[in-house]
Amino acid sequence: MYQNEAPSASGIAASKLDRSSVFFTSKVPPQSMSYEGARETIDATMNAVGSKLDGYVDLFLSHSPYGGREGRLGAWKALVEAVEEGKVRSIGVSNYGVHHLQELEEYIKEVDEKEGKGKGGVLSVNQVCHLSDYH
């Protein structure tokens, strides 16, 4: 969405910094808030930066709670799969309200009960931006 992933990863690679000293974060943009959209976003990010960042992104966020329940939970499922595949180390959300977090918490619990502990994913971050951040 910000069109800065590839240049940022190139800068990191050129810096010769140890990969463990860099924390790289990306997001699933609002217009991609679905299972398919999130998978495409994650794959595009990995194609753009994976080889420069030792094959993984440290944190991937769902940018905002758009897309309705089905879209949000579909995007979350795609993020969980990216962790299972080793593409992403941690996942989270951005600008989720309490009811969105409760929805996700219930979903994670249901999946864990049906498929096994950890299969619903681990919510590591809720990045919250305030309007005053944009002034």
The first five atom37 places (N, CA, C, CB, O) and aatype in JSON, in Angstrom:
{
  "aatype": [12, 18, 5, 2, 6, 0, 14, 15, 0, 15, 7, 9, 0, 0, 15, 11, 10, 3, 1, 15, 15, 19, 13, 13, 16, 15, 11, 19, 14, 14, 5, 15, 12, 15, 18, 6, 7, 0, 1, 6, 16, 9, 3, 0, 16, 12, 2, 0, 19, 7, 15, 11, 10, 3, 7, 18, 19, 3, 10, 13, 10, 15, 8, 15, 14, 18, 7, 7, 1, 6, 7, 1, 10, 7, 0, 17, 11, 0, 10, 19, 6, 0, 19, 6, 6, 7, 11, 19, 1, 15, 9, 7, 19, 15, 2, 18, 7, 19, 8, 8, 10, 5, 6, 10, 6, 6, 18, 9, 11, 6, 19, 3, 6, 11, 6, 7, 11, 7, 11, 7, 7, 19, 10, 15, 19, 2, 5, 19, 4, 8, 10, 15, 3, 18, 8],
  "atom_mask": [
    [1, 1, 1, 1, 1],
    [1, 1, 1, 1, 1],
    [1, 1, 1, 1, 1],
    [1, 1, 1, 1, 1],
    [1, 1, 1, 1, 1],
    [1, 1, 1, 1, 1],
    [1, 1, 1, 1, 1],
    [1, 1, 1, 1, 1],
    [1, 1, 1, 1, 1],
    [1, 1, 1, 1, 1],
    [1, 1, 1, 0, 1],
    [1, 1, 1, 1, 1],
    [1, 1, 1, 1, 1],
    [1, 1, 1, 1, 1],
    [1, 1, 1, 1, 1],
    [1, 1, 1, 1, 1],
    [1, 1, 1, 1, 1],
    [1, 1, 1, 1, 1],
    [1, 1, 1, 1, 1],
    [1, 1, 1, 1, 1],
    [1, 1, 1, 1, 1],
    [1, 1, 1, 1, 1],
    [1, 1, 1, 1, 1],
    [1, 1, 1, 1, 1],
    [1, 1, 1, 1, 1],
    [1, 1, 1, 1, 1],
    [1, 1, 1, 1, 1],
    [1, 1, 1, 1, 1],
    [1, 1, 1, 1, 1],
    [1, 1, 1, 1, 1],
    [1, 1, 1, 1, 1],
    [1, 1, 1, 1, 1],
    [1, 1, 1, 1, 1],
    [1, 1, 1, 1, 1],
    [1, 1, 1, 1, 1],
    [1, 1, 1, 1, 1],
    [1, 1, 1, 0, 1],
    [1, 1, 1, 1, 1],
    [1, 1, 1, 1, 1],
    [1, 1, 1, 1, 1],
    [1, 1, 1, 1, 1],
    [1, 1, 1, 1, 1],
    [1, 1, 1, 1, 1],
    [1, 1, 1, 1, 1],
    [1, 1, 1, 1, 1],
    [1, 1, 1, 1, 1],
    [1, 1, 1, 1, 1],
    [1, 1, 1, 1, 1],
    [1, 1, 1, 1, 1],
    [1, 1, 1, 0, 1],
    [1, 1, 1, 1, 1],
    [1, 1, 1, 1, 1],
    [1, 1, 1, 1, 1],
    [1, 1, 1, 1, 1],
    [1, 1, 1, 0, 1],
    [1, 1, 1, 1, 1],
    [1, 1, 1, 1, 1],
    [1, 1, 1, 1, 1],
    [1, 1, 1, 1, 1],
    [1, 1, 1, 1, 1],
    [1, 1, 1, 1, 1],
    [1, 1, 1, 1, 1],
    [1, 1, 1, 1, 1],
    [1, 1, 1, 1, 1],
    [1, 1, 1, 1, 1],
    [1, 1, 1, 1, 1],
    [1, 1, 1, 0, 1],
    [1, 1, 1, 0, 1],
    [1, 1, 1, 1, 1],
    [1, 1, 1, 1, 1],
    [1, 1, 1, 0, 1],
    [1, 1, 1, 1, 1],
    [1, 1, 1, 1, 1],
    [1, 1, 1, 0, 1],
    [1, 1, 1, 1, 1],
    [1, 1, 1, 1, 1],
    [1, 1, 1, 1, 1],
    [1, 1, 1, 1, 1],
    [1, 1, 1, 1, 1],
    [1, 1, 1, 1, 1],
    [1, 1, 1, 1, 1],
    [1, 1, 1, 1, 1],
    [1, 1, 1, 1, 1],
    [1, 1, 1, 1, 1],
    [1, 1, 1, 1, 1],
    [1, 1, 1, 0, 1],
    [1, 1, 1, 1, 1],
    [1, 1, 1, 1, 1],
    [1, 1, 1, 1, 1],
    [1, 1, 1, 1, 1],
    [1, 1, 1, 1, 1],
    [1, 1, 1, 0, 1],
    [1, 1, 1, 1, 1],
    [1, 1, 1, 1, 1],
    [1, 1, 1, 1, 1],
    [1, 1, 1, 1, 1],
    [1, 1, 1, 0, 1],
    [1, 1, 1, 1, 1],
    [1, 1, 1, 1, 1],
    [1, 1, 1, 1, 1],
    [1, 1, 1, 1, 1],
    [1, 1, 1, 1, 1],
    [1, 1, 1, 1, 1],
    [1, 1, 1, 1, 1],
    [1, 1, 1, 1, 1],
    [1, 1, 1, 1, 1],
    [1, 1, 1, 1, 1],
    [1, 1, 1, 1, 1],
    [1, 1, 1, 1, 1],
    [1, 1, 1, 1, 1],
    [1, 1, 1, 1, 1],
    [1, 1, 1, 1, 1],
    [1, 1, 1, 1, 1],
    [1, 1, 1, 1, 1],
    [1, 1, 1, 1, 1],
    [1, 1, 1, 0, 1],
    [1, 1, 1, 1, 1],
    [1, 1, 1, 0, 1],
    [1, 1, 1, 1, 1],
    [1, 1, 1, 0, 1],
    [1, 1, 1, 0, 1],
    [1, 1, 1, 1, 1],
    [1, 1, 1, 1, 1],
    [1, 1, 1, 1, 1],
    [1, 1, 1, 1, 1],
    [1, 1, 1, 1, 1],
    [1, 1, 1, 1, 1],
    [1, 1, 1, 1, 1],
    [1, 1, 1, 1, 1],
    [1, 1, 1, 1, 1],
    [1, 1, 1, 1, 1],
    [1, 1, 1, 1, 1],
    [1, 1, 1, 1, 1],
    [1, 1, 1, 1, 1],
    [1, 1, 1, 1, 1]
  ],
  "atom_positions": [
    [[0.81, -1.19, 0.0], [0.0, 0.0, 0.0], [0.87, 1.26, 0.0], [-0.93, -0.01, 1.2], [0.56, 2.22, -0.7]],
    [[1.94, 1.26, 0.78], [2.81, 2.43, 0.87], [3.9, 2.41, -0.2], [3.45, 2.51, 2.24], [4.6, 3.4, -0.38]],
    [[4.04, 1.3, -0.91], [5.02, 1.13, -1.98], [6.46, 1.34, -1.5], [4.7, 2.08, -3.11], [7.29, 1.88, -2.24]],
    [[6.73, 0.92, -0.27], [8.07, 1.1, 0.26], [8.74, -0.21, 0.68], [8.03, 2.03, 1.44], [9.85, -0.19, 1.21]],
    [[8.08, -1.32, 0.45], [8.65, -2.59, 0.89], [9.96, -2.93, 0.18], [7.65, -3.7, 0.66], [10.97, -3.17, 0.83]],
    [[9.94, -2.94, -1.13], [11.14, -3.33, -1.89], [12.3, -2.38, -1.63], [10.83, -3.36, -3.39], [13.41, -2.85, -1.38]],
    [[12.1, -1.04, -1.69], [13.24, -0.17, -1.4], [13.75, -0.3, 0.04], [12.85, 1.28, -1.67], [14.95, -0.21, 0.29]],
    [[12.84, -0.51, 0.97], [13.26, -0.68, 2.36], [14.09, -1.95, 2.52], [12.04, -0.73, 3.3], [15.14, -1.94, 3.16]],
    [[13.62, -3.04, 1.93], [14.36, -4.3, 2.01], [15.72, -4.19, 1.31], [13.55, -5.44, 1.39], [16.71, -4.74, 1.8]],
    [[15.76, -3.49, 0.19], [17.04, -3.29, -0.51], [18.01, -2.49, 0.35], [16.82, -2.57, -1.86], [19.2, -2.8, 0.42]],
    [[17.5, -1.47, 1.01], [18.34, -0.67, 1.91], [18.86, -1.48, 3.07], [0.0, 0.0, 0.0], [20.02, -1.35, 3.46]],
    [[18.03, -2.32, 3.62], [18.45, -3.19, 4.72], [19.53, -4.15, 4.24], [17.24, -3.98, 5.28], [20.55, -4.33, 4.91]],
    [[19.31, -4.76, 3.09], [20.3, -5.7, 2.55], [21.63, -5.0, 2.26], [19.77, -6.35, 1.27], [22.7, -5.54, 2.53]],
    [[21.56, -3.79, 1.7], [22.77, -3.05, 1.36], [23.52, -2.58, 2.61], [22.43, -1.85, 0.49], [24.73, -2.37, 2.56]],
    [[22.81, -2.42, 3.72], [23.42, -1.92, 4.95], [24.35, -2.93, 5.59], [22.36, -1.53, 5.94], [25.21, -2.58, 6.4]],
    [[24.19, -4.19, 5.22], [24.98, -5.29, 5.8], [24.7, -5.5, 7.29], [26.47, -5.03, 5.59], [25.47, -6.15, 7.99]],
    [[23.58, -4.93, 7.77], [23.19, -5.19, 9.15], [22.84, -6.66, 9.32], [21.99, -4.3, 9.56], [22.35, -7.29, 8.38]],
    [[23.09, -7.2, 10.48], [22.67, -8.55, 10.78], [21.14, -8.59, 10.76], [23.24, -9.03, 12.16], [20.5, -7.74, 11.37]],
    [[20.56, -9.56, 10.07], [19.1, -9.62, 9.92], [18.39, -9.64, 11.26], [18.71, -10.85, 9.12], [17.3, -9.1, 11.38]],
    [[18.99, -10.24, 12.26], [18.35, -10.31, 13.58], [18.25, -8.95, 14.26], [19.12, -11.26, 14.47], [17.53, -8.81, 15.25]],
    [[18.96, -7.95, 13.74], [18.89, -6.62, 14.35], [17.86, -5.71, 13.69], [20.26, -5.95, 14.29], [17.7, -4.55, 14.06]],
    [[17.15, -6.25, 12.69], [16.16, -5.48, 11.95], [14.79, -6.12, 12.12], [16.53, -5.38, 10.44], [14.66, -7.35, 12.04]],
    [[13.78, -5.3, 12.37], [12.41, -5.79, 12.51], [11.58, -5.21, 11.39], [11.81, -5.42, 13.91], [11.31, -4.0, 11.37]],
    [[11.18, -6.05, 10.45], [10.48, -5.61, 9.25], [8.99, -5.95, 9.36], [11.09, -6.26, 7.98], [8.63, -7.1, 9.62]],
    [[8.15, -4.95, 9.18], [6.7, -5.1, 9.3], [6.01, -4.72, 8.0], [6.16, -4.24, 10.45], [6.44, -3.79, 7.31]],
    [[4.96, -5.44, 7.66], [4.13, -5.08, 6.53], [2.67, -5.25, 6.92], [4.48, -5.93, 5.28], [2.35, -5.72, 8.01]],
    [[1.77, -4.87, 5.99], [0.34, -4.92, 6.29], [-0.46, -5.44, 5.1], [-0.17, -3.54, 6.7], [-0.07, -5.28, 3.95]],
    [[-1.58, -6.06, 5.43], [-2.6, -6.37, 4.43], [-3.46, -5.11, 4.32], [-3.47, -7.67, 4.82], [-4.08, -4.72, 5.31]],
    [[-3.52, -4.47, 3.15], [-4.26, -3.22, 3.02], [-5.77, -3.44, 3.08], [-3.89, -2.52, 1.73], [-6.25, -4.55, 2.83]],
    [[-6.53, -2.39, 3.39], [-7.99, -2.52, 3.52], [-8.67, -3.15, 2.3], [-8.58, -1.18, 3.77], [-9.6, -3.94, 2.46]],
    [[-8.23, -2.82, 1.11], [-8.87, -3.35, -0.1], [-8.58, -4.83, -0.31], [-8.42, -2.57, -1.3], [-9.18, -5.45, -1.19]],
    [[-7.69, -5.4, 0.47], [-7.34, -6.83, 0.34], [-7.85, -7.64, 1.53], [-5.84, -6.99, 0.22], [-7.36, -8.74, 1.78]],
    [[-8.81, -7.11, 2.24], [-9.29, -7.74, 3.46], [-10.23, -8.92, 3.16], [-10.01, -6.71, 4.33], [-11.45, -8.82, 3.28]],
    [[-9.61, -10.02, 2.76], [-10.28, -11.3, 2.53], [-9.2, -12.36, 2.55], [-11.1, -11.31, 1.17], [-8.01, -12.04, 2.54]],
    [[-9.6, -13.62, 2.56], [-8.6, -14.68, 2.53], [-7.74, -14.57, 1.28], [-9.28, -16.05, 2.6], [-6.51, -14.55, 1.35]],
    [[-8.4, -14.51, 0.13], [-7.68, -14.47, -1.14], [-6.82, -13.21, -1.25], [-8.65, -14.53, -2.31], [-5.67, -13.27, -1.67]],
    [[-7.39, -12.07, -0.87], [-6.66, -10.81, -0.94], [-5.44, -10.8, -0.04], [0.0, 0.0, 0.0], [-4.37, -10.31, -0.43]],
    [[-5.59, -11.35, 1.15], [-4.45, -11.4, 2.08], [-3.37, -12.34, 1.57], [-4.92, -11.84, 3.47], [-2.18, -12.03, 1.66]],
    [[-3.77, -13.49, 1.02], [-2.77, -14.42, 0.46], [-1.99, -13.75, -0.67], [-3.46, -15.71, -0.06], [-0.77, -13.88, -0.76]],
    [[-2.71, -13.05, -1.54], [-2.04, -12.35, -2.64], [-1.09, -11.28, -2.12], [-3.08, -11.72, -3.59], [0.02, -11.13, -2.64]],
    [[-1.51, -10.55, -1.1], [-0.66, -9.51, -0.52], [0.6, -10.11, 0.1], [-1.44, -8.71, 0.54], [1.7, -9.62, -0.12]],
    [[0.42, -11.16, 0.87], [1.57, -11.81, 1.51], [2.53, -12.34, 0.45], [1.1, -12.97, 2.44], [3.75, -12.16, 0.56]],
    [[2.0, -12.99, -0.57], [2.85, -13.51, -1.64], [3.59, -12.4, -2.37], [2.02, -14.32, -2.64], [4.77, -12.54, -2.69]],
    [[2.9, -11.29, -2.64], [3.54, -10.14, -3.31], [4.65, -9.57, -2.45], [2.51, -9.05, -3.64], [5.72, -9.22, -2.95]],
    [[4.4, -9.47, -1.16], [5.43, -8.97, -0.25], [6.63, -9.91, -0.24], [4.87, -8.82, 1.18], [7.77, -9.45, -0.31]],
    [[6.38, -11.2, -0.15], [7.49, -12.15, -0.12], [8.27, -12.12, -1.42], [6.97, -13.56, 0.15], [9.5, -12.26, -1.4]],
    [[7.59, -11.96, -2.55], [8.29, -11.84, -3.83], [9.16, -10.59, -3.87], [7.3, -11.82, -4.99], [10.24, -10.6, -4.46]],
    [[8.68, -9.51, -3.26], [9.41, -8.24, -3.29], [10.57, -8.19, -2.31], [8.46, -7.1, -3.0], [11.59, -7.57, -2.6]],
    [[10.43, -8.84, -1.15], [11.43, -8.65, -0.1], [12.05, -9.93, 0.45], [10.83, -7.91, 1.01], [13.09, -9.89, 1.1]],
    [[11.42, -11.06, 0.2], [11.85, -12.3, 0.84], [13.32, -12.62, 0.69], [0.0, 0.0, 0.0], [13.98, -12.96, 1.68]],
    [[13.86, -12.51, -0.51], [15.26, -12.87, -0.72], [16.21, -11.88, -0.03], [15.56, -12.92, -2.21], [17.34, -12.24, 0.29]],
    [[15.76, -10.67, 0.19], [16.6, -9.65, 0.83], [16.51, -9.71, 2.35], [16.2, -8.27, 0.35], [17.35, -9.13, 3.05]],
    [[15.49, -10.4, 2.85], [15.25, -10.45, 4.3], [15.29, -11.88, 4.84], [13.91, -9.81, 4.64], [14.53, -12.22, 5.75]],
    [[16.14, -12.69, 4.29], [16.31, -14.07, 4.73], [15.02, -14.88, 4.67], [16.86, -14.1, 6.13], [14.86, -15.84, 5.43]],
    [[14.11, -14.5, 3.78], [12.92, -15.3, 3.54], [11.76, -15.11, 4.5], [0.0, 0.0, 0.0], [10.82, -15.9, 4.48]],
    [[11.81, -14.09, 5.34], [10.68, -13.89, 6.25], [10.48, -12.42, 6.59], [10.91, -14.69, 7.54], [11.38, -11.59, 6.48]],
    [[9.25, -12.12, 6.99], [8.86, -10.81, 7.5], [8.62, -11.0, 9.0], [7.56, -10.23, 6.76], [8.02, -12.0, 9.41]],
    [[9.07, -10.05, 9.8], [8.94, -10.2, 11.26], [7.5, -10.08, 11.75], [9.78, -9.17, 11.95], [7.07, -10.83, 12.62]],
    [[6.76, -9.13, 11.18], [5.39, -8.89, 11.63], [4.53, -8.52, 10.44], [5.34, -7.78, 12.71], [4.91, -7.67, 9.63]],
    [[3.37, -9.15, 10.33], [2.4, -8.8, 9.29], [1.11, -8.45, 9.99], [2.2, -9.98, 8.26], [0.61, -9.21, 10.82]],
    [[0.57, -7.28, 9.65], [-0.66, -6.8, 10.28], [-1.82, -6.78, 9.29], [-0.44, -5.41, 10.86], [-1.63, -6.57, 8.1]],
    [[-3.0, -6.99, 9.81], [-4.22, -6.7, 9.09], [-4.44, -5.2, 9.3], [-5.46, -7.58, 9.59], [-4.68, -4.76, 10.43]],
    [[-4.36, -4.42, 8.23], [-4.28, -2.96, 8.32], [-5.44, -2.29, 9.05], [-4.19, -2.39, 6.96], [-5.23, -1.32, 9.78]],
    [[-6.64, -2.81, 8.86], [-7.82, -2.2, 9.49], [-8.96, -3.21, 9.48], [-8.23, -0.89, 8.75], [-8.9, -4.21, 8.76]],
    [[-9.99, -2.97, 10.28], [-11.05, -3.97, 10.4], [-12.12, -3.9, 9.32], [-11.7, -3.83, 11.73], [-13.29, -4.18, 9.6]],
    [[-11.76, -3.52, 8.11], [-12.72, -3.47, 7.02], [-12.97, -4.87, 6.47], [-12.23, -2.54, 5.91], [-12.31, -5.83, 6.85]],
    [[-13.94, -4.98, 5.56], [-14.19, -6.24, 4.88], [-15.27, -7.09, 5.51], [0.0, 0.0, 0.0], [-15.56, -8.18, 5.02]],
    [[-15.88, -6.62, 6.6], [-16.88, -7.42, 7.29], [-16.25, -8.6, 8.0], [0.0, 0.0, 0.0], [-15.05, -8.87, 7.85]],
    [[-17.05, -9.29, 8.78], [-16.55, -10.42, 9.57], [-15.84, -11.45, 8.69], [-17.71, -11.08, 10.33], [-14.72, -11.87, 9.0]],
    [[-16.48, -11.85, 7.61], [-15.9, -12.87, 6.74], [-14.55, -12.42, 6.18], [-16.85, -13.2, 5.59], [-13.6, -13.2, 6.15]],
    [[-14.46, -11.18, 5.75], [-13.21, -10.65, 5.21], [-12.12, -10.59, 6.25], [0.0, 0.0, 0.0], [-10.98, -11.01, 6.0]],
    [[-12.46, -10.07, 7.44], [-11.47, -9.96, 8.52], [-10.94, -11.34, 8.92], [-12.07, -9.26, 9.74], [-9.73, -11.53, 9.05]],
    [[-11.84, -12.28, 9.13], [-11.42, -13.61, 9.58], [-10.71, -14.38, 8.47], [-12.61, -14.41, 10.08], [-9.82, -15.18, 8.74]],
    [[-11.1, -14.14, 7.23], [-10.39, -14.75, 6.11], [-8.96, -14.25, 6.02], [0.0, 0.0, 0.0], [-8.03, -15.02, 5.81]],
    [[-8.8, -12.93, 6.18], [-7.45, -12.35, 6.16], [-6.63, -12.9, 7.32], [-7.52, -10.81, 6.24], [-5.44, -13.21, 7.15]],
    [[-7.25, -13.03, 8.48], [-6.54, -13.58, 9.64], [-6.08, -15.01, 9.34], [-7.45, -13.56, 10.91], [-4.94, -15.37, 9.65]],
    [[-6.95, -15.82, 8.75], [-6.59, -17.2, 8.41], [-5.37, -17.21, 7.49], [-7.78, -17.91, 7.74], [-4.46, -18.03, 7.67]],
    [[-5.34, -16.33, 6.51], [-4.2, -16.25, 5.6], [-2.92, -15.87, 6.36], [-4.48, -15.24, 4.48], [-1.85, -16.4, 6.06]],
    [[-3.03, -14.97, 7.32], [-1.87, -14.59, 8.13], [-1.37, -15.77, 8.96], [-2.22, -13.39, 9.05], [-0.17, -16.0, 9.06]],
    [[-2.3, -16.51, 9.55], [-1.92, -17.69, 10.34], [-1.18, -18.7, 9.45], [-3.17, -18.36, 10.98], [-0.16, -19.25, 9.85]],
    [[-1.69, -18.93, 8.25], [-1.03, -19.85, 7.33], [0.37, -19.37, 6.96], [-1.88, -20.02, 6.06], [1.29, -20.18, 6.81]],
    [[0.54, -18.06, 6.81], [1.87, -17.51, 6.48], [2.86, -17.78, 7.61], [1.78, -16.0, 6.2], [4.04, -18.02, 7.36]],
    [[2.38, -17.73, 8.85], [3.24, -18.07, 9.99], [3.61, -19.56, 9.91], [2.54, -17.74, 11.34], [4.77, -19.93, 10.07]],
    [[2.61, -20.4, 9.68], [2.86, -21.84, 9.6], [3.83, -22.19, 8.48], [1.55, -22.59, 9.38], [4.59, -23.15, 8.58]],
    [[3.82, -21.4, 7.41], [4.7, -21.63, 6.26], [6.09, -21.02, 6.45], [4.06, -21.07, 4.99], [6.96, -21.2, 5.6]],
    [[6.31, -20.3, 7.55], [7.61, -19.7, 7.82], [7.87, -18.39, 7.11], [0.0, 0.0, 0.0], [8.99, -17.87, 7.16]],
    [[6.86, -17.84, 6.46], [7.03, -16.57, 5.75], [6.97, -15.38, 6.72], [5.95, -16.42, 4.68], [7.56, -14.33, 6.46]],
    [[6.27, -15.55, 7.81], [6.01, -14.48, 8.77], [6.26, -15.01, 10.17], [4.55, -13.93, 8.62], [5.9, -16.15, 10.48]],
    [[6.86, -14.2, 11.01], [7.15, -14.64, 12.38], [6.01, -14.32, 13.35], [8.42, -13.99, 12.87], [5.67, -15.15, 14.2]],
    [[5.42, -13.13, 13.24], [4.34, -12.7, 14.14], [3.26, -12.02, 13.33], [4.88, -11.76, 15.24], [3.51, -11.45, 12.26]],
    [[2.03, -12.07, 13.86], [0.91, -11.44, 13.18], [0.1, -10.6, 14.16], [0.01, -12.48, 12.51], [0.13, -10.82, 15.37]],
    [[-0.62, -9.64, 13.59], [-1.44, -8.79, 14.43], [-2.42, -8.0, 13.6], [0.0, 0.0, 0.0], [-2.64, -8.29, 12.42]],
    [[-2.99, -7.0, 14.22], [-4.0, -6.17, 13.59], [-3.66, -4.7, 13.83], [-5.42, -6.5, 14.13], [-2.79, -4.38, 14.64]],
    [[-4.35, -3.84, 13.11], [-4.14, -2.41, 13.26], [-5.5, -1.72, 13.3], [-3.26, -1.85, 12.09], [-6.36, -1.96, 12.46]],
    [[-5.66, -0.87, 14.28], [-6.87, -0.05, 14.43], [-8.13, -0.87, 14.67], [-7.06, 0.8, 13.21], [-9.22, -0.46, 14.26]],
    [[-8.01, -2.0, 15.3], [-9.17, -2.81, 15.66], [-9.78, -2.27, 16.96], [-8.79, -4.31, 15.81], [-9.06, -1.98, 17.92]],
    [[-11.09, -2.14, 16.97], [-11.81, -1.76, 18.18], [-12.01, -2.97, 19.06], [0.0, 0.0, 0.0], [-11.68, -4.09, 18.69]],
    [[-12.57, -2.73, 20.23], [-12.78, -3.81, 21.19], [-13.65, -4.91, 20.59], [-13.43, -3.27, 22.47], [-13.33, -6.09, 20.75]],
    [[-14.74, -4.56, 19.92], [-15.62, -5.6, 19.36], [-14.93, -6.39, 18.25], [-16.9, -4.97, 18.82], [-15.21, -7.58, 18.08]],
    [[-14.03, -5.76, 17.5], [-13.27, -6.5, 16.48], [-12.29, -7.47, 17.15], [-12.51, -5.51, 15.56], [-12.11, -8.6, 16.69]],
    [[-11.67, -7.01, 18.23], [-10.74, -7.88, 18.95], [-11.47, -9.05, 19.59], [-9.99, -7.08, 20.03], [-10.97, -10.18, 19.61]],
    [[-12.65, -8.79, 20.12], [-13.45, -9.88, 20.72], [-13.85, -10.89, 19.65], [-14.71, -9.31, 21.41], [-13.81, -12.1, 19.89]],
    [[-14.24, -10.41, 18.48], [-14.59, -11.3, 17.37], [-13.39, -12.19, 17.02], [-15.02, -10.47, 16.12], [-13.55, -13.4, 16.84]],
    [[-12.22, -11.6, 16.93], [-11.02, -12.36, 16.58], [-10.64, -13.33, 17.7], [-9.85, -11.41, 16.29], [-10.27, -14.47, 17.43]],
    [[-10.75, -12.89, 18.93], [-10.45, -13.76, 20.06], [-11.37, -14.99, 20.07], [-10.6, -12.98, 21.38], [-10.92, -16.11, 20.31]],
    [[-12.66, -14.79, 19.8], [-13.61, -15.9, 19.73], [-13.26, -16.85, 18.59], [-15.05, -15.37, 19.56], [-13.32, -18.07, 18.75]],
    [[-12.9, -16.29, 17.45], [-12.51, -17.1, 16.3], [-11.28, -17.95, 16.62], [-12.24, -16.2, 15.08], [-11.25, -19.15, 16.35]],
    [[-10.28, -17.33, 17.19], [-9.05, -18.05, 17.54], [-9.37, -19.2, 18.5], [-8.0, -17.1, 18.18], [-8.87, -20.31, 18.33]],
    [[-10.19, -18.93, 19.49], [-10.57, -19.96, 20.46], [-11.31, -21.11, 19.78], [-11.45, -19.35, 21.57], [-11.02, -22.28, 20.05]],
    [[-12.25, -20.8, 18.89], [-13.0, -21.83, 18.17], [-12.07, -22.7, 17.31], [-14.08, -21.2, 17.28], [-12.19, -23.93, 17.32]],
    [[-11.17, -22.07, 16.59], [-10.25, -22.83, 15.74], [-9.33, -23.69, 16.6], [-9.41, -21.89, 14.84], [-9.09, -24.85, 16.28]],
    [[-8.82, -23.14, 17.69], [-7.95, -23.91, 18.58], [-8.67, -25.13, 19.14], [-7.46, -23.02, 19.73], [-8.08, -26.21, 19.26]],
    [[-9.96, -24.97, 19.49], [-10.72, -26.09, 20.04], [-10.96, -27.17, 18.99], [-12.06, -25.61, 20.6], [-10.93, -28.36, 19.3]],
    [[-11.19, -26.77, 17.74], [-11.48, -27.72, 16.66], [-10.21, -28.36, 16.09], [-12.24, -27.03, 15.54], [-10.19, -29.56, 15.81]],
    [[-9.16, -27.56, 15.91], [-7.99, -28.03, 15.16], [-6.73, -28.22, 16.01], [-7.69, -27.06, 14.07], [-5.76, -28.82, 15.54]],
    [[-6.74, -27.73, 17.23], [-5.59, -27.88, 18.1], [-5.01, -26.54, 18.51], [0.0, 0.0, 0.0], [-5.11, -25.55, 17.79]],
    [[-4.42, -26.53, 19.67], [-3.88, -25.3, 20.24], [-2.9, -24.64, 19.28], [-3.2, -25.59, 21.58], [-2.01, -25.29, 18.73]],
    [[-3.07, -23.34, 19.09], [-2.19, -22.55, 18.23], [-2.64, -22.48, 16.79], [0.0, 0.0, 0.0], [-2.11, -21.67, 16.03]],
    [[-3.6, -23.31, 16.38], [-4.04, -23.33, 14.98], [-4.85, -22.09, 14.61], [-4.87, -24.58, 14.71], [-5.0, -21.78, 13.42]],
    [[-5.37, -21.38, 15.6], [-6.11, -20.15, 15.34], [-5.21, -18.94, 15.24], [0.0, 0.0, 0.0], [-5.65, -17.85, 14.88]],
    [[-3.94, -19.15, 15.55], [-2.97, -18.06, 15.49], [-2.79, -17.39, 16.83], [0.0, 0.0, 0.0], [-3.54, -17.65, 17.78]],
    [[-1.8, -16.54, 16.9], [-1.5, -15.78, 18.1], [-1.51, -14.3, 17.75], [-0.13, -16.2, 18.72], [-0.71, -13.84, 16.93]],
    [[-2.42, -13.56, 18.35], [-2.51, -12.12, 18.13], [-1.4, -11.45, 18.95], [-3.92, -11.57, 18.53], [-1.46, -11.42, 20.18]],
    [[-0.4, -10.92, 18.26], [0.75, -10.33, 18.94], [0.65, -8.82, 19.11], [2.0, -10.65, 18.19], [1.23, -8.27, 20.04]],
    [[-0.08, -8.14, 18.21], [-0.07, -6.67, 18.2], [-1.43, -6.14, 17.78], [1.03, -6.14, 17.24], [-2.08, -6.71, 16.9]],
    [[-1.87, -5.06, 18.42], [-2.94, -4.21, 17.89], [-2.33, -2.81, 17.82], [-4.26, -4.25, 18.8], [-2.28, -2.09, 18.81]],
    [[-1.87, -2.45, 16.64], [-1.31, -1.12, 16.41], [-2.48, -0.14, 16.32], [-0.41, -1.08, 15.11], [-3.38, -0.32, 15.5]],
    [[-2.46, 0.88, 17.16], [-3.55, 1.85, 17.17], [-3.0, 3.21, 16.83], [-4.26, 1.87, 18.53], [-2.09, 3.72, 17.49]],
    [[-3.56, 3.81, 15.79], [-3.18, 5.16, 15.37], [-4.28, 6.14, 15.78], [-2.92, 5.21, 13.84], [-5.46, 5.83, 15.69]],
    [[-3.88, 7.28, 16.2], [-4.84, 8.32, 16.57], [-4.85, 9.36, 15.48], [-4.49, 8.97, 17.94], [-3.85, 9.55, 14.79]],
    [[-5.98, 10.04, 15.3], [-6.07, 11.08, 14.28], [-4.99, 12.13, 14.46], [-7.44, 11.74, 14.31], [-4.51, 12.68, 13.47]],
    [[-4.6, 12.41, 15.69], [-3.58, 13.43, 15.91], [-2.23, 13.0, 15.31], [-3.43, 13.69, 17.41], [-1.37, 13.85, 15.09]],
    [[-2.05, 11.7, 15.04], [-0.83, 11.21, 14.4], [-0.7, 11.7, 12.97], [-0.78, 9.69, 14.44], [0.4, 11.69, 12.41]],
    [[-1.81, 12.11, 12.36], [-1.82, 12.49, 10.97], [-1.81, 14.0, 10.75], [-2.99, 11.89, 10.31], [-1.96, 14.45, 9.61]],
    [[-1.66, 14.77, 11.78], [-1.65, 16.24, 11.66], [-0.24, 16.77, 11.64], [-2.44, 16.88, 12.82], [-0.03, 17.98, 11.55]]
  ]
}
